[in-house]
Amino acid sequence: MNNKKIAVISAVSGILSAVPYIFKDISLLIFISLTPVMYCVINFKKYAFPAMFFYFFAFYFFSDLWILSIGLNFISNRIWGFLLSAFIILSVSLLLAFTASLPFVLLKIIKNGNPFFMIIVIPFIYILGEWIHGTYPLNFPWNRLCNITAYNTEFIQSASIFGGLFISYIIVLINVLIAYSFKYFINGNPISLMFALFSVLIYGSNIFLGELAYSHYNSQPENEAREVVLVQANFSKNEKRKFSSDYILDKYIELAQKNITKRTELVVFSETSLSRSFFTDNSYKEKLYNFSEKMNVSILFGVSYNLNGKVYNSCAVLYPDKTISEIYMKRRLVPFGEYTPSIFPQNIHFINTNYCQSEQNVIIDSNIGKIGCAICYESIFPFLAADNSRKNAELLAILTNDSWLGKTVPLYQHHGNSILRAVENRKYTITCANTGISSIISSDGKIIRASMPNVRQTISADICCNKIKTFYAENGDIIIIPSLLIVFIFTIIYFAHKEKT
């Protein structure tokens, strides 16, 4: 097979992998969509790097096409907006594709290509790229394979043991097994059936492992049920600029008041729901204080916070006695929104904000339990939620404003992270989004209640806080250790081989 055919097959495989990330109802496609590129890798190891590069580029590019809507809708000059969006999509896709596929260069030093050795090694090399994308300076772990299966609650239960990267590992492993099955099938070798059966066995084993994890953590005690109300005010970016801060606050209060019951103990507003003048405008502040006192509920809200001349994207809880909790300040900022990565020209951005990044994690006390917070983009970083669990958070809360993302696809992609964070930490997870998707998710990742996107809506449900610390929360991404060891050993062998030749 020549280079062009390998490139085409790999790119098609990448597009097939992007499809279930765009259309979540066909997520099962991911269990065969990588098979074409894996077939190329196992049969033509010297072309493993270009094959994976074309795969990754196509996957990242097509699954993130929604970025075009940001430039078209957020920047007044639509031509400039389109060009900026296209530049960012191309640049990010190229960068992520290169970093994820680079370790596959090392496969060409494997001489005999023992199938069982390759079956174990390839998935570890794959998840190394996903892990790298979540580290500085890339900071963009948006496109993990595990996210595609987030809505398949039964399949992701094992994430509470080894995290989302383990789910990605299993997905790649199944695809490699199917690729070997196909390889031997076209050669008329009956061993093909064995690899096909192994792929089914791996899928079933992951389900069984997840059941064990579910039974173990589900047997641990939870606090009594408490009712929470989430307010999805659905203000577009233009409406937030057009309407006064008092009008917006009145609308939040109106929506909350209609749905508060005698059992409600916590009301949640979305990211930057309140004006940054909240801490300086007494009449504005008093309006929310009086509402909290009158309804006897605590309110978790998002707001910009000025500290020592620096502005932070933050959240806090207002108690009925008119006091405010410690303030959580965002620890991971949005690239091209809240900051521009240093590897890009600093004038490349959709919006120019002056937010600063905090290095401190604050667990917020509330009347229903200790809340571990994440704001918007932070929900895609598993280690931040795990850090909340280690610091004794009993509930996870994600406040976001996805109005700038688009109407459908990115909302579901972003929301999938909330499901994974719930399972990884076995914590009830509430997501309050300005335009959706707002949801209340149980500790096993089941969606108890969810809003419709892009509508003004309030949802409520009971939650149960707990003190569970999962194996993943306590140990993090230890599954990446074999990946690092494999690449380290292969690198030494690679350079030793080059010196000999």
C-alpha positions in Angstrom: 0.0 0.0 0.0 1.5 3.4 -1.0 1.7 6.5 1.1 -1.3 8.2 -0.5 -3.6 5.3 0.2 -2.5 5.2 3.8 -3.1 8.9 4.2 -6.6 8.7 2.7 -7.5 5.7 4.8 -6.2 7.3 8.0 -8.0 10.6 7.3 -11.3 8.8 6.6 -10.8 6.9 9.9 -10.3 10.3 11.7 -13.5 11.7 10.1 -15.4 8.5 11.2 -14.2 9.1 14.7 -15.3 12.7 14.7 -18.8 11.8 13.6 -20.0 10.2 16.9 -18.5 13.2 18.7 -20.7 15.4 16.6 -23.8 13.1 16.7 -23.8 11.6 20.2 -26.6 9.1 19.5 -24.2 7.0 17.3 -21.4 6.9 19.9 -21.0 3.1 19.3 -19.3 4.0 16.0 -16.1 4.9 17.9 -15.6 1.2 18.6 -14.8 0.5 15.0 -14.0 4.0 13.6 -10.3 3.7 14.5 -9.9 0.3 12.9 -8.8 1.5 9.4 -5.9 3.6 10.8 -5.0 0.9 13.2 -4.9 -1.6 10.3 -2.4 0.8 8.6 -0.3 1.1 11.7 0.0 -2.6 12.4 0.8 -3.5 8.8 3.0 -0.6 7.8 4.9 0.3 11.0 7.4 2.6 9.3 4.4 4.7 8.2 2.8 4.8 11.6 3.6 8.4 12.2 2.1 9.9 9.0 -0.9 7.5 9.3 -1.6 8.7 12.8 -0.9 12.3 11.9 -3.6 12.3 9.1 -6.0 10.5 11.4 -5.5 13.0 14.3 -5.7 16.0 12.0 -9.0 14.9 10.5 -10.4 13.9 13.9 -9.6 17.2 15.6 -10.5 19.4 12.6 -13.9 17.9 12.0 -14.9 17.4 15.6 -14.1 21.1 16.3 -15.7 22.7 13.3 -18.1 24.4 15.6 -15.2 26.9 16.3 -16.2 28.6 13.1 -19.4 29.7 14.6 -17.5 31.7 17.3 -15.7 33.9 14.8 -18.8 34.3 12.6 -21.1 35.2 15.5 -18.7 36.9 18.0 -16.7 39.2 15.7 -18.6 42.0 13.9 -16.5 41.6 10.7 -17.7 38.2 9.5 -14.9 37.8 7.0 -12.2 38.5 9.6 -14.2 36.2 12.1 -14.2 33.4 9.6 -10.5 33.7 8.7 -9.5 33.9 12.4 -11.6 30.8 13.2 -10.2 28.9 10.3 -6.7 29.8 11.3 -7.2 28.7 14.9 -8.9 25.4 13.8 -6.1 24.6 11.4 -3.3 25.6 13.8 -4.7 23.8 16.8 -5.5 20.7 14.7 -2.0 20.6 13.2 -0.4 21.1 16.6 -2.5 18.5 18.4 -2.0 16.1 15.6 1.7 16.4 15.6 2.1 16.0 19.3 -0.2 13.0 19.5 1.3 11.2 16.6 5.0 11.9 17.3 5.4 8.9 19.7 4.2 6.6 16.9 7.6 7.2 15.1 9.0 4.7 17.6 7.0 1.8 16.3 9.2 1.4 13.3 12.0 0.0 15.4 9.8 -3.1 16.2 11.0 -5.8 13.8 8.7 -8.7 14.1 5.5 -6.9 15.2 4.3 -9.5 17.6 0.5 -9.0 17.6 0.1 -9.4 21.4 2.9 -6.9 22.0 1.4 -4.4 19.6 -2.1 -4.8 21.0 -0.8 -3.7 24.4 1.6 -1.0 23.3 -0.4 1.0 20.7 -3.3 2.0 23.1 -0.7 3.2 25.7 1.0 5.3 23.0 -2.4 6.7 21.9 -3.5 7.9 25.4 -0.1 9.5 25.9 -1.2 12.1 23.3 -4.5 12.7 25.1 -2.7 13.2 28.4 -0.1 15.6 26.9 -2.9 17.7 25.4 -4.1 18.3 29.0 -0.8 19.7 30.2 0.8 23.1 29.8 1.3 24.8 27.4 -1.3 23.0 25.2 -4.1 22.9 27.7 -6.7 21.5 25.3 -7.9 18.0 26.3 -11.3 18.6 24.6 -11.1 15.7 22.1 -10.5 12.6 24.3 -12.1 9.4 23.0 -13.7 8.8 26.4 -15.8 12.0 25.9 -17.5 10.3 23.0 -18.8 7.6 25.3 -19.7 9.9 28.1 -23.4 9.4 27.5 -22.9 5.6 27.6 -23.2 5.4 31.4 -22.7 1.7 31.6 -19.4 1.7 29.7 -17.7 4.5 31.7 -18.2 3.2 35.2 -14.6 2.0 35.4 -13.4 5.7 35.1 -13.7 5.9 38.9 -10.7 3.5 39.1 -8.3 4.8 36.4 -10.1 7.8 35.0 -11.2 8.8 31.5 -7.9 7.9 30.0 -8.6 4.3 30.8 -11.8 4.5 28.9 -9.9 5.9 25.9 -7.4 3.0 26.3 -10.2 0.4 26.1 -11.6 2.1 23.0 -8.3 2.0 21.2 -7.6 -1.6 22.4 -10.9 -2.8 21.0 -10.1 -1.1 17.6 -6.7 -2.7 17.4 -8.1 -6.1 18.1 -10.7 -5.6 15.3 -7.9 -4.4 13.0 -5.9 -7.6 13.7 -9.1 -9.7 13.2 -9.6 -8.0 9.8 -5.9 -8.6 8.9 -6.1 -12.3 9.5 -9.6 -12.6 8.0 -8.5 -11.3 4.5 -5.5 -13.7 4.7 -7.9 -16.6 5.4 -6.4 -17.3 8.8 -8.9 -18.7 11.3 -7.1 -16.9 14.1 -9.2 -13.9 13.0 -12.1 -15.2 15.0 -9.9 -15.2 18.2 -9.1 -11.5 17.9 -12.8 -10.7 17.2 -13.8 -12.6 20.4 -11.1 -10.8 22.3 -12.5 -7.5 21.3 -15.9 -8.5 22.6 -14.3 -9.9 25.8 -12.5 -6.6 26.4 -15.8 -4.7 26.1 -17.5 -7.0 28.5 -14.6 -7.0 30.9 -14.7 -3.2 31.1 -18.5 -3.4 31.8 -17.8 -6.0 34.6 -15.0 -3.9 36.1 -17.4 -0.9 36.1 -20.0 -3.0 37.8 -17.6 -3.9 40.6 -16.6 -0.2 41.0 -20.3 0.8 41.0 -21.1 -1.8 43.7 -18.2 -0.8 45.8 -18.8 2.9 45.8 -22.6 2.7 45.8 -22.4 0.8 49.2 -20.7 3.8 50.8 -23.0 6.2 52.8 -24.3 9.4 51.4 -25.9 12.4 53.2 -29.6 12.9 53.1 -31.2 14.2 50.0 -31.2 18.0 49.5 -33.1 20.0 46.8 -31.2 22.3 44.5 -32.5 24.6 41.8 -30.5 25.6 38.7 -31.4 28.8 36.8 -30.6 28.8 33.1 -31.3 32.4 32.2 -30.3 32.0 28.5 -28.9 35.5 27.9 -27.1 35.7 24.6 -23.9 37.7 24.4 -25.8 40.6 22.8 -28.5 40.6 25.4 -25.9 40.6 28.2 -24.5 43.8 26.6 -27.9 45.3 25.9 -29.7 44.8 29.2 -28.8 46.5 32.4 -27.2 44.4 35.2 -30.3 45.1 37.4 -32.6 43.7 34.7 -30.5 40.5 34.3 -30.4 40.0 38.1 -34.2 40.5 38.3 -34.7 37.9 35.7 -32.5 35.4 37.6 -34.5 36.1 40.8 -37.8 35.8 39.0 -36.9 32.4 37.4 -35.6 31.1 40.8 -38.6 32.3 42.8 -41.0 30.5 40.6 -39.4 27.1 41.2 -38.2 27.3 44.8 -40.1 25.1 47.2 -40.0 24.7 51.0 -37.4 22.0 50.5 -35.0 24.0 48.4 -31.7 24.7 50.1 -29.4 25.8 47.3 -30.0 27.9 44.1 -27.4 28.0 41.4 -26.7 30.8 38.9 -24.3 30.4 35.9 -20.9 31.7 35.2 -20.6 35.6 35.3 -24.4 35.7 36.0 -23.9 38.8 38.2 -22.3 42.1 37.3 -18.7 42.7 38.4 -20.1 45.7 40.3 -21.7 43.2 42.8 -19.1 43.8 45.4 -19.1 47.6 45.1 -22.8 48.5 44.3 -24.7 48.2 47.6 -28.2 48.6 46.1 -27.4 45.9 43.5 -25.9 43.6 46.1 -28.7 44.2 48.6 -31.3 43.0 46.1 -29.8 39.5 46.0 -29.1 39.6 49.8 -32.8 40.3 50.5 -34.0 37.5 48.1 -31.7 35.0 49.8 -32.9 36.0 53.3 -36.6 36.0 52.3 -36.5 32.6 50.6 -34.1 31.2 53.2 -31.8 29.7 50.5 -28.2 29.8 49.7 -27.2 31.0 46.3 -24.1 29.8 44.4 -23.3 32.4 41.7 -20.7 33.4 39.2 -19.1 36.8 39.2 -16.0 38.7 38.2 -13.9 39.5 41.3 -11.3 42.2 41.7 -8.4 41.3 44.1 -5.3 43.4 44.5 -5.9 45.1 41.1 -6.3 41.7 39.3 -9.7 40.5 37.9 -10.6 36.8 38.3 -13.5 34.8 36.9 -15.0 33.6 40.2 -17.9 32.1 42.1 -19.1 32.1 45.7 -22.0 31.2 47.9 -24.3 33.8 49.4 -25.9 32.6 52.7 -29.3 33.5 54.0 -27.7 35.5 56.8 -26.2 37.9 54.2 -22.7 36.6 54.5 -20.5 35.3 51.6 -18.3 32.3 51.5 -14.7 32.1 50.5 -14.4 33.0 46.8 -13.3 30.4 44.3 -11.2 31.9 41.4 -10.7 30.1 38.1 -7.5 28.1 37.7 -7.6 27.2 34.0 -8.4 29.9 31.4 -9.9 29.6 28.0 -7.4 29.8 25.1 -8.2 32.6 22.6 -10.9 33.8 25.0 -9.4 34.5 28.4 -5.8 34.3 27.2 -3.8 33.5 24.0 -1.3 30.6 24.3 2.3 31.8 24.1 3.1 29.8 21.0 0.6 32.0 19.0 0.7 35.7 18.2 -0.8 37.5 21.1 -3.2 39.5 19.0 -5.0 36.2 17.9 -8.1 36.0 20.1 -11.9 36.1 19.9 -12.4 38.3 22.9 -9.8 40.3 24.8 -10.4 39.8 28.6 -8.3 40.8 31.5 -8.9 37.7 33.6 -6.0 36.4 35.7 -5.3 32.8 36.6 -5.5 31.6 40.2 -3.2 29.0 41.6 -5.3 28.3 44.7 -8.1 25.8 45.0 -10.9 26.9 47.3 -13.6 24.4 48.5 -16.7 26.3 49.3 -18.7 25.5 52.5 -22.5 25.4 52.0 -25.5 24.3 54.1 -25.7 21.1 52.0 -22.1 20.2 52.0 -18.6 21.2 50.8 -18.6 22.2 47.1 -15.8 21.7 44.7 -16.1 24.2 41.9 -15.2 24.5 38.3 -15.9 27.4 36.0 -16.6 26.7 32.3 -13.5 25.3 30.6 -12.2 23.8 33.8 -14.6 21.0 33.6 -12.6 19.3 30.8 -9.6 18.9 33.2 -10.1 15.7 35.2 -7.2 16.5 37.7 -9.0 19.7 38.8 -12.1 17.8 39.9 -9.9 15.0 41.5 -8.1 17.7 43.4 -11.5 18.9 44.7 -12.3 15.4 45.9 -8.9 15.1 47.7 -9.7 18.3 49.4 -12.9 16.8 50.8 -15.4 18.2 48.4 -18.8 16.4 48.8 -20.4 17.8 45.7 -19.1 19.1 42.3 -20.5 22.3 40.8 -19.7 23.5 37.3 -20.8 27.0 36.4 -20.5 27.9 32.7 -21.5 30.3 30.0 -21.4 28.5 26.7 -23.4 31.2 24.7 -20.2 31.9 22.7 -19.7 28.3 21.7 -22.7 27.7 19.4 -26.2 26.2 19.5 -25.9 22.5 19.7 -22.8 20.3 19.1 -20.3 22.0 21.5 -22.9 22.2 24.2 -23.3 18.4 24.2 -19.5 17.9 23.9 -18.9 20.2 26.9 -21.6 18.6 29.0 -20.2 15.2 28.5 -17.2 16.2 30.6 -19.6 16.8 33.6 -20.8 13.2 33.3 -17.2 11.9 33.3 -16.2 14.1 36.3 -19.2 12.7 38.2 -18.2 9.1 37.6 -14.4 9.6 38.1 -15.1 11.1 41.6 -18.4 9.4 42.4 -19.9 12.8 43.3 -23.2 14.3 42.4 -22.4 17.0 39.9 -24.5 20.0 39.1 -23.8 22.0 35.9 -25.5 25.4 35.6 -25.0 26.9 32.1 -26.3 30.2 30.9 -27.6 28.8 27.6 -27.4 25.1 28.5 -26.9 22.3 29.0 -27.7 22.6 32.7 -28.0 19.3 34.6 -28.0 17.4 37.8 -26.0 14.2 37.5 -25.9 11.4 40.1 -22.6 10.0 41.4 -22.7 7.1 38.9 -23.1 9.5 35.9 -26.8 9.2 35.3 -28.6 12.4 34.3 -31.3 13.0 36.8 -32.5 16.2 35.3 -31.3 18.2 32.3 -32.4 21.4 30.6 -33.0 21.9 26.9 -30.3 24.0 25.3 -30.9 27.6 24.3 -34.1 28.2 26.3 -34.9 30.1 29.5 -35.5 27.3 32.0 -35.2 26.3 35.6 -34.6 22.7 36.7 -34.5 21.2 40.2 -33.8 17.8 41.8 -32.5 16.2 45.0 -28.8 15.6 45.4 -26.9 13.5 48.0 -23.5 14.7 49.0 -20.8 12.2 50.1 -17.3 11.9 51.3 -16.2 9.2 48.8 -12.7 9.4 47.5 -12.3 7.1 44.5 -9.1 5.4 43.5 -8.8 7.8 40.6 -9.4 10.8 42.8 -6.6 9.7 45.2 -4.1 8.5 42.6 -4.8 10.5 39.4 -3.7 9.4 35.9 -1.4 6.6 37.0 -2.4 4.7 33.8 -0.1 7.1 32.0 3.0 5.7 33.7 3.2 2.6 31.4 2.9 5.0 28.4 5.8 7.1 29.6 7.9 4.0 30.3 7.2 2.5 26.9 8.1 5.8 25.1 11.2 6.2 27.3 12.4 2.6 26.5 11.6 2.8 22.9 13.4 6.2 22.6 16.6 4.7 24.0 16.4 1.7 21.7 15.6 4.0 18.7 18.7 6.2 19.2 20.9 3.2 20.1 19.8 1.6 16.8 20.6 4.9 14.9 24.1 5.0 16.3 24.8 1.4 15.2 23.6 2.2 11.7 
